[in-house]
Each structure stands twice: as C-alpha cells, then as structure tokens.
C-alpha cells in the first residue's frame, strides 16, 4: 500500500502548476519555486503519511475531530502543518483538497489565480 499511496500523492502534487518533486532528507518533497508545500513520510507501521500546510486553527480542529487519521507532525507541526495517515481507507478527494490548499498557501496570489477552485 505504501508505494501506491506515495504514487497517488505524487500524482496529486505534480498535477498542480509549477509543482516539482525534490528529494530532501531522503524523502520526496513537493515544491513551488523552491518552497515546500507537501511531504511524503513513511510511518513506523509500514504505512505512509502526508505532511502539508494548513491555515491557522485547522491543525487543531482536524486533530481533535479525527486523531486516528490526523496528527501534528514533528518539526513542522508547531508552524501549523498537519499530518494525515494514508492507508487503505484514504479518501483521495480529501487528500487532493488538503494538498491544493497547502499549494495555494505556498504559491502566492498570482500563481494561485492560475488554478481554478475545485
């Protein structure tokens, strides 16, 4: 499942304007103009997770609402990033929405305007 989840996340990220993949810390990161908007992270149990930016207050809301899926990732969690476990039950439409929002937060107004609202 991990490889398939990683490929699905990659496809979502790289479909966004100017998105590029770069290996950092021996893991794929997805960037716009050098700035990270999403990361793939393997988990100890053999699954994987995405880490992405979230608007202020959203991290706490998601973690409280569903702590079995959402978590505060180390290192970037204090900056408001969220983690989402990717497993067999992953809602890929939800993943795409989270990634698009993180991309918009990173891209800036002019580039964000090139991506229609979902």
C-alpha positions in Angstrom: 0.0 0.0 0.0 2.8 2.4 0.8 4.2 2.6 -2.8 0.7 3.0 -4.2 -0.1 5.7 -1.7 3.1 7.5 -2.4 2.4 7.4 -6.2 -1.1 8.7 -5.7 0.2 11.6 -3.6 2.9 12.3 -6.2 0.2 12.4 -9.0 -1.9 14.9 -7.0 1.0 17.2 -6.2 2.7 17.2 -9.6 -0.7 18.0 -11.3 -0.5 21.4 -9.7 1.0 24.4 -11.7 4.8 24.7 -11.3 4.9 21.9 -8.8 8.2 19.9 -8.7 9.4 17.0 -6.7 12.7 17.1 -4.8 14.3 14.5 -2.6 15.1 16.1 0.8 16.0 14.2 4.0 15.9 11.1 1.7 12.1 11.6 1.2 10.1 13.2 -1.6 9.1 16.8 -1.0 6.8 18.7 -3.3 7.7 22.4 -4.0 6.7 25.5 -5.8 9.6 27.8 -6.7 11.8 26.0 -4.1 9.2 26.2 -1.3 7.8 23.0 0.2 4.1 22.6 0.2 3.8 18.9 0.8 5.9 16.0 2.0 5.7 12.2 2.0 6.8 10.5 5.2 6.9 6.8 5.9 5.4 5.7 9.2 6.8 3.1 11.7 3.9 0.7 11.0 4.6 0.5 7.3 2.0 3.0 6.1 2.8 6.5 5.0 1.6 10.0 5.7 1.5 13.3 4.0 2.5 16.5 5.8 1.2 19.8 4.4 0.5 23.3 5.4 -2.9 24.3 6.9 -4.5 27.6 7.7 -4.3 28.8 11.2 -6.5 26.8 13.6 -7.2 24.0 11.1 -4.5 21.7 12.5 -6.1 21.7 16.0 -9.6 21.2 14.5 -8.6 18.2 12.4 -6.5 16.5 15.1 -9.3 16.9 17.6 -12.0 15.7 15.2 -10.1 12.6 14.0 -6.9 11.8 15.9 -6.8 8.3 14.3 -6.0 9.9 11.0 -4.7 13.4 11.6 -1.7 14.4 13.7 0.7 17.2 14.5 3.9 16.3 12.7 7.3 16.8 14.3 9.4 19.8 13.2 6.7 21.5 11.1 3.7 20.9 13.4 4.5 24.0 15.5 4.2 26.0 12.3 0.6 24.7 11.7 1.3 21.9 9.3 -0.9 18.8 9.5 -0.1 15.1 9.1 -2.6 12.7 7.5 -2.1 8.9 7.6 -2.5 7.3 4.2 -3.9 3.8 4.3 -6.4 1.6 2.5 -9.3 3.8 3.6 -7.8 7.1 2.4 -10.2 9.5 0.8 -8.1 10.7 -2.1 -10.5 13.6 -2.8 -9.9 14.8 0.7 -6.1 14.4 0.2 -6.3 16.4 -3.0 -8.3 19.2 -1.3 -5.7 19.4 1.5 -2.8 19.4 -0.9 -4.4 22.1 -3.1 -5.0 24.3 -0.1 -1.3 23.9 1.0 -0.2 24.6 -2.6 -2.3 27.8 -2.6 -0.8 28.9 0.8 2.7 28.5 -0.7 2.1 29.7 -4.3 1.2 33.3 -3.7 -1.7 35.2 -5.1 -0.7 35.4 -8.8 0.2 31.8 -9.2 -2.8 30.7 -7.1 -5.1 32.5 -9.5 -4.0 30.1 -12.3 -5.6 27.2 -10.5 -9.4 27.1 -10.6 -11.3 26.5 -7.4 -12.2 22.8 -7.0 
